[in-house]
Every structure is written in structure tokens, then in C-alpha cells.
Amino acid sequence: MFDEVVHAYFPNSAKYGIEPLGNGHINETYKLTLIGNPLPFVLQKINANVFRNPQTLVNTHLKLQNALSGKKGDFEIPRIIPNQHGEYLTADKMGNPWRLTNFIFNSYTLEVVEHPWQARQAGMAYGWFVGSFSGLEAADFEEPIKDFHSLPFRVNQLHDAIEKCKTDRLKTAKALIAFYGTRGKELGEIGHLVVSGRIPTRVVHNDTKINNVLFRGERAVSVIDLDTVGPGSLLYDFGDAIRTLGCEAPEDERDIDKVRLNINWFLEFTRGYMSRMSKFVSRSEMENLHLAPMLMTYIMGIRFLTDYLAGDKYYRIAYPEHNFVRSSVQMALIKSMEKNRGRMKTIIEESLH
């Protein structure tokens, strides 16, 4: 499988090494090492069932890459590399699309924040990302996944999964279904503000997990996983970052008592983020930013629940209850955020001055 793809990029390299890289839910990612070449690469098979038009991912990547061309900064994004024919996608014999990027040397990812500086550095990195592309028109970018963060769309998916579920999972998930059913109205109002244009649409990352920031030593150096980049709201990026890095437990923690928002990590991320974004933030964004973590946690919670009820068709699972556990973690995190709602609002307001 690998030979034909590797040789499309490096036709003269007879020997190479391949090892799995990262733990993403969607694509298959590998570290590619060529014998005799000290610089490794990242080789990735794109999940065409999720990203139905892989060329969109290439177009977006190149726009971002070109926008940063010639600019020196504290952070970077991976560079997409063409094959020997000048093409940025390579198909294997089965028709699966592959791409190649450079490997960010001597870097590492985090799954959970352990120190306050990590949250602040991640905030600076994601603030840099949105700020760097603030001059680009969101309308020039395609949605890689339609309605990716649309709450009405995700709620409809959940209702459809509930209606079609004919297994015991419906009974098992009864408490989760009830919880999410009571939280949608207020959070849905934010979506209406985005659709109406009262909250501006920007070029945003759309998947700001802590493990999409690369660190070197005690500094963040790169923002990666650009497949979801496109039109969206600042609230989506800020909210999803807090959802992941602000939680003291992993996304699939079985011990729900360990799941809580670390308000100090929220503080550090917000300060780092606003150090790069304060001059770009609109009034409507500022007024609603404290609700963004709950909004994104809610969306992810019902997405995990939907997949659980539908038979685990979207996210990779390690055991049958994996998506149920993931959704339960999101529920517990929302409860913790609700207790800290006032404090989050104050921190955001103070960080803007």
C-alpha cells in the first residue's frame, strides 16, 4: 500500500520507514522516514468518507500557505508538498487520496494540559492563527464539511438517530438525551447571531483541540490539522479550545468525577489568545465569548451521542461504549462550565483591557 504512494513523491528512494503518528479520529497519519534523508515527513491518507472533496483541503492549505509566504513569525503551519507530477494529492490503487507535508522537527503534542504555561502558549498559537488570516475573505473558502458547527443541524442528526435507534443503546443513553434536551435553547441563540451576521464570519481553524498545537520545549511552535479550516466564528475556535485544554481529564475519561473545568487554565489560555486577538475582536464576539465553551461542548456532546445511537459510524472507537463515555464527559464538563460562567465572563472582559 505504501510503496506506490511513497514512490510518487520520492521515486528514487528504495528504502523508507513508516510508523503511525498521532491519534486522530478521522484520517490515517504516518511519519515517513527516508533512508539517508535526515528530514522526516508526514504522510496521511485522507478519509474521503468524511472529506468528500479532498481537493478542497488542498485549496485551503495552499491559500493559508501562500498568505504566510515570506512572513516570519513565532508560529508556523505544515507545508503541503507536491508529488513528482506537481500534484498535491496522490491516489493509491484503491483510489484513496494521500498527501504529504513536512514534519515539524523536534516537536510534540499534548492530550491534556498539565501546566499553566501550556494553556497560555496554546492560546497565543490559536490567536496568532486567526489574526494571521484576518485579512482573507471567509467567502473565498469552502466548507470542508458542511454544517460542521451548525447546532440546528447537529440537533436534527441527534433526533434522527433517536428515532432510528432500535437497540438497548437508546435506554442506556436516556439520561444523556434528557440532559442535552434541556440545554439547547440558549446556546442555539448564538448560532442565530452567527447566521444573521451579527457575529462576524471569519477564516477560523474550526478544530482547536490542544493536540492540534505542536510544542517545542516550553513554547508552542505550530498549528496543525488544517482540514477543518474555513468560514466560521471566533466563538467556535475559542470554545472548542477551552472544551479540550480547559478540561482536567481526557475526552474519554471513564471516571466522570475527574471531569471539570480548570479555571486557571481558562485564564491562561484567554490571556494568551487575547494577547494576539484583542484588536480583532468585535463587540458581539466579546459579549458572547463566555458562552462559547458551553456551546462547543454541547455540540460535541450531541455528536458523540448521535454516533453512539447510530452504531459508531463516524468516530473511531476502542470499545463499544467509547462514544457513550465521550458524550458523558461532555455533559459533566458543561455542568462544570455552568458553575464557572460568571468567572469566565469576567476573565474575558479583563483580558481585553
MIFI-655339 format. One record per residue (C-alpha): x, y, z; residue number from 0. Coordinates in Angstrom, 1 decimal, padded with zeros to 4 digits, m for minus. Layout:
BEGIN
<<X,Y,Z>,NUM>
...
This chain:
BEGIN
<<000.0,000.0,000.0>,0>
<<002.7,002.5,001.0>,1>
<<005.2,001.7,m001.9>,2>
<<003.2,003.3,m004.7>,3>
<<002.4,006.4,m002.6>,4>
<<005.9,006.9,m001.3>,5>
<<007.4,006.5,m004.7>,6>
<<005.0,009.0,m006.2>,7>
<<006.8,011.6,m004.0>,8>
<<010.3,010.0,m003.9>,9>
<<010.8,007.8,m007.0>,10>
<<014.5,007.3,m006.2>,11>
<<014.1,006.2,m002.6>,12>
<<014.1,002.4,m002.4>,13>
<<014.1,002.2,001.4>,14>
<<011.9,004.0,003.9>,15>
<<010.4,003.7,007.3>,16>
<<006.7,004.1,008.2>,17>
<<005.2,004.5,011.7>,18>
<<001.8,005.6,012.9>,19>
<<001.7,009.2,014.1>,20>
<<m000.9,010.9,016.4>,21>
<<m004.3,009.6,017.4>,22>
<<m006.7,011.4,015.2>,23>
<<m010.3,010.1,014.9>,24>
<<m010.6,010.6,011.1>,25>
<<m007.5,010.3,008.9>,26>
<<m004.7,007.8,009.0>,27>
<<m001.4,009.6,009.7>,28>
<<002.1,008.3,009.5>,29>
<<005.7,009.5,010.0>,30>
<<007.7,008.8,006.9>,31>
<<011.5,008.5,007.2>,32>
<<013.6,008.0,004.1>,33>
<<016.9,006.1,004.5>,34>
<<019.7,008.5,004.1>,35>
<<017.5,011.6,004.5>,36>
<<017.6,013.2,008.0>,37>
<<014.3,015.1,007.5>,38>
<<011.2,013.1,008.1>,39>
<<007.8,013.8,006.5>,40>
<<004.1,013.3,007.5>,41>
<<002.2,011.0,005.1>,42>
<<m001.6,011.0,005.5>,43>
<<m004.4,009.1,004.0>,44>
<<m007.5,011.3,003.8>,45>
<<m010.8,009.9,004.9>,46>
<<m012.8,010.5,001.8>,47>
<<m016.0,009.4,003.5>,48>
<<m015.7,012.4,005.8>,49>
<<m013.9,014.8,003.4>,50>
<<m015.8,014.1,000.2>,51>
<<m013.9,016.6,m001.9>,52>
<<m010.2,016.3,m000.8>,53>
<<m009.2,018.9,m003.3>,54>
<<m011.0,021.4,m001.1>,55>
<<m008.5,020.6,001.7>,56>
<<m005.6,021.2,m000.7>,57>
<<m007.0,024.5,m002.0>,58>
<<m007.4,025.8,001.6>,59>
<<m004.0,024.6,002.6>,60>
<<m002.4,026.4,m000.3>,61>
<<m004.3,029.6,000.4>,62>
<<m003.0,029.6,004.0>,63>
<<000.5,028.7,002.9>,64>
<<000.6,031.5,000.4>,65>
<<m000.7,034.0,002.9>,66>
<<002.2,033.3,005.2>,67>
<<004.8,033.1,002.4>,68>
<<007.7,035.4,003.1>,69>
<<006.5,036.3,006.6>,70>
<<008.5,035.4,009.7>,71>
<<006.6,034.8,012.9>,72>
<<006.6,032.9,016.2>,73>
<<004.5,030.1,014.7>,74>
<<004.1,028.1,011.5>,75>
<<001.8,025.7,009.8>,76>
<<002.9,022.5,008.0>,77>
<<003.8,022.9,004.3>,78>
<<002.0,020.7,001.8>,79>
<<004.4,019.1,m000.7>,80>
<<003.6,018.1,m004.3>,81>
<<004.5,014.7,m005.8>,82>
<<006.8,014.3,m008.7>,83>
<<004.0,015.3,m011.1>,84>
<<003.3,018.6,m009.3>,85>
<<000.1,017.2,m007.7>,86>
<<m000.8,017.7,m004.1>,87>
<<m003.0,014.6,m003.9>,88>
<<m001.8,011.1,m004.7>,89>
<<m004.3,008.2,m005.2>,90>
<<m003.3,004.6,m004.3>,91>
<<m004.6,001.6,m006.2>,92>
<<m007.8,001.7,m004.2>,93>
<<m008.4,005.3,m005.1>,94>
<<m007.7,006.6,m001.6>,95>
<<m006.3,010.1,m001.5>,96>
<<m002.9,010.8,000.2>,97>
<<m000.9,013.9,000.9>,98>
<<002.5,014.8,002.2>,99>
<<003.6,017.6,004.5>,100>
<<006.8,018.5,006.2>,101>
<<007.4,017.1,009.7>,102>
<<007.8,019.9,012.3>,103>
<<011.1,018.9,013.7>,104>
<<011.7,018.2,017.4>,105>
<<008.1,018.9,018.4>,106>
<<005.5,017.1,020.5>,107>
<<001.7,017.3,021.2>,108>
<<m000.3,017.3,024.4>,109>
<<m003.5,015.5,025.1>,110>
<<m004.2,017.2,028.4>,111>
<<m002.8,020.4,029.8>,112>
<<m000.5,019.8,032.9>,113>
<<001.0,023.3,033.4>,114>
<<m000.5,026.8,033.1>,115>
<<002.2,027.9,030.5>,116>
<<000.9,025.2,028.1>,117>
<<m002.6,026.8,028.1>,118>
<<m001.2,030.3,027.6>,119>
<<001.1,029.1,024.7>,120>
<<m001.8,027.3,023.0>,121>
<<m003.9,030.5,023.4>,122>
<<m001.1,032.5,021.7>,123>
<<m000.8,030.0,018.9>,124>
<<m004.5,029.9,018.1>,125>
<<m004.8,033.7,018.5>,126>
<<m001.9,034.0,016.0>,127>
<<m003.7,031.7,013.6>,128>
<<m006.9,033.7,013.4>,129>
<<m005.1,037.0,013.4>,130>
<<m002.7,035.9,010.6>,131>
<<m005.6,035.2,008.3>,132>
<<m007.9,038.1,009.4>,133>
<<m007.2,039.8,006.0>,134>
<<m008.6,036.9,004.0>,135>
<<m012.2,036.8,002.9>,136>
<<m014.1,033.9,004.5>,137>
<<m016.3,033.8,001.4>,138>
<<m013.3,032.6,m000.6>,139>
<<m013.0,029.4,001.4>,140>
<<m015.2,026.4,001.0>,141>
<<m016.7,024.5,003.9>,142>
<<m014.8,021.2,004.1>,143>
<<m017.6,019.6,006.0>,144>
<<m021.0,021.3,005.5>,145>
<<m022.7,022.4,008.7>,146>
<<m019.7,021.3,010.8>,147>
<<m020.6,023.5,013.8>,148>
<<m024.2,024.1,013.0>,149>
<<m026.2,023.5,016.1>,150>
<<m029.6,023.0,014.4>,151>
<<m028.0,020.5,012.0>,152>
<<m026.4,018.5,014.9>,153>
<<m029.6,018.6,016.9>,154>
<<m031.6,017.3,013.9>,155>
<<m029.0,014.5,013.5>,156>
<<m029.5,013.5,017.1>,157>
<<m033.3,013.5,016.8>,158>
<<m032.9,011.3,013.7>,159>
<<m030.6,008.9,015.5>,160>
<<m033.0,008.7,018.4>,161>
<<m035.9,007.8,016.1>,162>
<<m034.0,005.2,014.2>,163>
<<m032.2,003.5,017.2>,164>
<<m033.7,000.1,017.7>,165>
<<m031.1,m001.2,020.2>,166>
<<m030.7,m001.1,024.0>,167>
<<m028.4,001.9,023.5>,168>
<<m031.5,004.1,023.5>,169>
<<m032.3,003.0,027.0>,170>
<<m028.6,003.3,028.1>,171>
<<m028.4,006.9,026.8>,172>
<<m031.7,008.0,028.4>,173>
<<m030.1,010.4,030.9>,174>
<<m027.8,011.9,028.3>,175>
<<m030.7,012.5,025.9>,176>
<<m032.6,014.2,028.7>,177>
<<m029.7,016.4,029.7>,178>
<<m028.9,017.7,026.2>,179>
<<m032.6,018.3,025.6>,180>
<<m032.7,020.9,028.4>,181>
<<m029.6,022.9,027.2>,182>
<<m030.3,023.7,023.6>,183>
<<m032.4,026.8,023.6>,184>
<<m030.0,029.4,025.0>,185>
<<m027.0,028.0,023.1>,186>
<<m029.0,027.9,019.9>,187>
<<m029.4,031.7,020.1>,188>
<<m025.6,032.1,019.4>,189>
<<m026.0,030.2,016.2>,190>
<<m028.7,032.6,015.1>,191>
<<m026.3,035.5,015.8>,192>
<<m023.7,033.9,013.5>,193>
<<m026.2,033.1,010.7>,194>
<<m027.6,036.6,010.9>,195>
<<m024.2,038.2,010.6>,196>
<<m024.4,039.9,014.0>,197>
<<m021.4,037.8,014.9>,198>
<<m018.9,038.1,012.0>,199>
<<m017.8,035.1,009.9>,200>
<<m014.0,034.7,009.7>,201>
<<m011.5,032.3,008.4>,202>
<<m011.0,030.1,011.5>,203>
<<m009.4,026.7,012.4>,204>
<<m012.7,025.0,013.5>,205>
<<m010.9,022.2,015.4>,206>
<<m008.8,023.9,018.1>,207>
<<m008.1,020.9,020.3>,208>
<<m004.9,021.1,022.4>,209>
<<m003.4,018.3,020.4>,210>
<<m003.5,020.4,017.2>,211>
<<m000.8,022.7,018.6>,212>
<<002.8,021.5,018.4>,213>
<<005.2,022.4,021.2>,214>
<<009.0,022.5,021.3>,215>
<<010.4,022.8,024.7>,216>
<<008.2,025.2,026.6>,217>
<<006.9,027.1,023.5>,218>
<<004.1,026.4,021.1>,219>
<<005.6,026.5,017.6>,220>
<<002.9,025.3,015.1>,221>
<<m000.8,024.9,014.5>,222>
<<m001.6,021.7,012.6>,223>
<<m004.6,019.7,011.3>,224>
<<m005.9,022.3,008.9>,225>
<<m008.6,020.1,007.3>,226>
<<m011.4,021.9,009.0>,227>
<<m010.2,025.5,008.3>,228>
<<m012.8,027.6,006.6>,229>
<<m015.6,030.0,007.2>,230>
<<m016.7,030.1,010.9>,231>
<<m017.0,032.1,014.1>,232>
<<m014.3,033.1,016.5>,233>
<<m016.6,031.6,019.1>,234>
<<m016.1,028.1,017.6>,235>
<<m012.3,028.3,017.9>,236>
<<m012.3,029.8,021.4>,237>
<<m015.0,027.5,022.6>,238>
<<m013.5,024.2,021.3>,239>
<<m010.1,025.1,022.7>,240>
<<m011.5,025.6,026.2>,241>
<<m013.5,022.4,025.8>,242>
<<m010.4,020.4,025.3>,243>
<<m007.5,022.1,027.0>,244>
<<m009.6,023.5,029.8>,245>
<<m010.8,020.1,031.0>,246>
<<m008.7,018.3,033.6>,247>
<<m009.5,014.9,032.1>,248>
<<m009.1,013.3,028.7>,249>
<<m012.1,013.3,026.2>,250>
<<m012.8,009.7,027.0>,251>
<<m012.2,009.6,030.8>,252>
<<m014.3,006.9,032.4>,253>
<<m014.2,008.4,035.9>,254>
<<m016.6,011.3,035.5>,255>
<<m015.6,012.7,038.9>,256>
<<m012.3,013.7,037.3>,257>
<<m014.0,015.9,034.7>,258>
<<m014.1,019.6,035.5>,259>
<<m013.1,022.9,034.0>,260>
<<m009.8,024.2,035.3>,261>
<<m010.5,027.9,035.6>,262>
<<m006.8,028.7,035.9>,263>
<<m006.1,027.1,032.5>,264>
<<m009.1,029.0,031.1>,265>
<<m007.5,032.2,032.5>,266>
<<m004.1,031.4,030.9>,267>
<<m005.5,030.4,027.5>,268>
<<m007.7,033.5,027.4>,269>
<<m004.8,035.8,028.2>,270>
<<m002.6,034.2,025.6>,271>
<<m005.4,034.2,023.0>,272>
<<m006.3,037.9,023.6>,273>
<<m002.6,038.9,023.5>,274>
<<m002.8,038.1,019.8>,275>
<<m006.5,038.8,019.1>,276>
<<m007.8,041.7,021.3>,277>
<<m007.6,044.2,018.4>,278>
<<m009.6,042.0,016.1>,279>
<<m012.5,041.1,018.5>,280>
<<m015.9,042.7,017.7>,281>
<<m018.3,043.8,020.4>,282>
<<m020.8,041.0,019.6>,283>
<<m018.0,038.4,019.9>,284>
<<m016.8,039.8,023.2>,285>
<<m020.4,039.7,024.6>,286>
<<m020.9,036.1,023.8>,287>
<<m017.4,034.6,024.1>,288>
<<m018.0,033.3,027.6>,289>
<<m020.8,031.1,026.3>,290>
<<m018.6,029.6,023.5>,291>
<<m017.1,026.8,025.6>,292>
<<m020.5,025.6,026.6>,293>
<<m021.8,025.8,023.0>,294>
<<m018.9,023.8,021.6>,295>
<<m019.0,021.2,024.4>,296>
<<m022.7,020.9,023.8>,297>
<<m022.2,020.3,020.1>,298>
<<m019.5,017.7,020.6>,299>
<<m021.6,016.0,023.3>,300>
<<m024.5,015.5,021.0>,301>
<<m022.3,014.5,018.1>,302>
<<m020.7,011.7,020.3>,303>
<<m024.2,010.7,021.5>,304>
<<m025.6,010.7,017.9>,305>
<<m022.7,008.4,016.8>,306>
<<m023.3,006.1,019.7>,307>
<<m027.0,005.7,018.9>,308>
<<m026.3,005.3,015.2>,309>
<<m023.8,002.5,015.7>,310>
<<m020.4,004.2,015.8>,311>
<<m020.2,005.1,012.1>,312>
<<m018.2,008.3,012.3>,313>
<<m015.6,008.3,015.2>,314>
<<m013.1,005.6,015.7>,315>
<<m013.8,003.6,018.8>,316>
<<m011.6,001.4,021.0>,317>
<<m014.5,m000.4,022.7>,318>
<<m018.4,m000.5,022.3>,319>
<<m019.2,002.2,024.9>,320>
<<m016.5,004.6,023.7>,321>
<<m018.8,007.2,022.2>,322>
<<m021.2,007.0,025.2>,323>
<<m018.3,007.7,027.5>,324>
<<m017.2,010.6,025.4>,325>
<<m020.6,012.1,025.4>,326>
<<m020.8,011.7,029.2>,327>
<<m017.6,013.6,029.6>,328>
<<m019.0,016.5,027.6>,329>
<<m022.1,016.5,029.9>,330>
<<m020.0,016.6,033.0>,331>
<<m017.8,019.4,031.5>,332>
<<m020.9,021.5,030.7>,333>
<<m022.1,021.3,034.3>,334>
<<m018.6,022.5,035.5>,335>
<<m018.7,025.3,033.0>,336>
<<m022.1,026.4,034.1>,337>
<<m020.8,026.8,037.7>,338>
<<m017.9,029.0,036.4>,339>
<<m020.0,031.0,033.9>,340>
<<m019.7,034.4,035.7>,341>
<<m015.9,033.9,036.3>,342>
<<m015.3,033.1,032.7>,343>
<<m017.1,036.3,031.6>,344>
<<m015.1,038.4,034.0>,345>
<<m011.8,036.9,032.8>,346>
<<m012.6,037.6,029.1>,347>
<<m013.5,041.2,029.8>,348>
<<m010.4,041.8,031.9>,349>
<<m008.1,040.2,029.2>,350>
<<m009.4,042.7,026.6>,351>
<<m008.0,045.7,028.5>,352>
